[in-house]
Amino acid sequence: MRAPETGPNPFHEHIPLQVLAMAGWAGLWMLFEALLSGHGLEGRRQLGPFLAVLAAAGAAAALAVPGWLFRLLTSVRFALAQGGVLIAAVLLSMAAERWNGPAPVQGPQVFRSLWFCSLLAVLAASTLAVAWKRRPYTPARLGFLLVHVAPSLVLLGLLCARWLIQAGFASLLLGCAWMFYLKPVLKRREARP
Amino acid sequence: MTGSIQAALRVAGFACVTTGALLAAKALWGRPSPRNLEGWSLHCTRAGFLLLGGALVPWLWRPEPDRGLWPLDFQRQWGLLCWLIVFAVLHVHRVKGFKGRPALAAGIAGWALAAGAWLALR
């Protein structure tokens, strides 16, 4: 069944619902992590099953509701919801560390957990979808492209190659500089008679 | 050496975000020309995003082998938090219906959250 794409208050425009959905998504990955730990898979050994399930979930969603998924991933409100959930996760981990909260929500455990990685995976998918949506890539959009491809490069680099991390962050900084400072200067120069 | 550059970038980034929040407060409650101040506030926040992003680079560029890739100390976690907050604030400025006063208020709230986290969780 296809999810509705239009309506008075569709899901991709509703930030609180999106935040709840992200929390639910993270909760599912917590359960999956507990399941893997129950079967004796800890640390890096969880990465293989995580990527396999993540790829299967992504492929299933892309096949079942492609239009709805693309609209959601490219929505600015969804980016805002993702930012909010990631901020809450980092704040929670810092607070748990400061006040000796339960170990699973303390800093290092959170940053290495599958549920945090799953949130980053959604962020990467979102930024790639936005980069794809903004084709063709004119020089004015180069900064936007770099900024939105960079998080995926960084995350891919965390998985496989250190130089991808460096390329990702270099792209991010160059893209930010281009978007925020170089593009307006170029536009002003073009506007001159 | 890398640590001091990282710390300097973090401080400079937060200074830019603070300036952005102050300009946003001035635009919200001050007189005159709130429209112009909104642009300057956004400009400062963008500079903060760039500098805070720069502060994250050495952590990912040269991770300590014994400590893993993710930040374990408070300073780095707080830098990451600030960067995420600025990410959210910059996106608020692009949401239809949130432009103008709500976006300025979000900038101030974001700054307050970052400063509160520093004070309460340090």
Interface residues (C-beta under 8 A of the other chain):
Chain A: V76 R77 A79 L80 G83 G84 L86 I87 V90 L91 S93 M94 A95 E97 R98 G107 P108 F111 R112 V154 G157 L158 I165 Q166 F169 L172 L173 C176 A177 F180
Chain B: H43 R46 A47 F49 L50 G53 G54 L56 V57 L60 W61 G68 L69 W70 P71 L72 F74 Q77 W78 L80 L81 L84 I85 F87 A88 H91 V92 R94 V95 L113 A117 A120 L121 R122
